[in-house]
Amino acid sequence: ATLCFRTPNVILFIRDMEPSVCGTALRLAEQTVRALQAFLHDGEPDLVTGDVSRLEIRIHKNRADYLAEKPVRGKQAEEWTAGFFSPLENVSHFYVDRRKNGAADMEELTRVLTHEFTHHYMTARWAPRFITARGAREMSSGPGFWVVEGMAEFVQNQSHHLDERG
């Protein structure tokens, strides 16, 4: 089963039915976009708001489900990842890791989701609407990559350690 939630900026498809995971994932995604909108606002209308351009997230039921999805376009999840943004699909993929006691690892979800979703937002905001396979590869190594990665690290650290700052 898959649940779908929609906010002003995000459409979330989630296969993890735990209410705290659903709520946390949706809150993190929407807050990440709103923080980036406030931080990076340049006076232009934001292109990621609205039914047509909402940012899509898929949270898989477990690691096996995450690794098994074979996208029509774009890359498949790699073994060592807990989440990634696929520019060719314009979709962020994640799964919620479980600790030995079965509890969801919310710290890992916060860290990975905010980092990868920052990449997703920045690509949707500034990259061309149609990214070629060559262009997607070049995005991860071309000029300015350090800014994109640095922003994702910054947002990840701000969100991940928010409770420590009060």
Secondary structure, DSSP 8 states (H G I E B T S, - for coil): --EEEE-SSEEEEE----HHHHHHHHHHHHHHHHHHHHHH--SS--TT-STTT-EEEEEESSHHHHHH---SSS----TT-SEEEETTTTEEEEE--B-TTS-B-HHHHHHHHHHHHHHHHHHHHHS-SS--HHHHHHHTTSTTHHHHHHHHHHHHHHHHTHHHH-
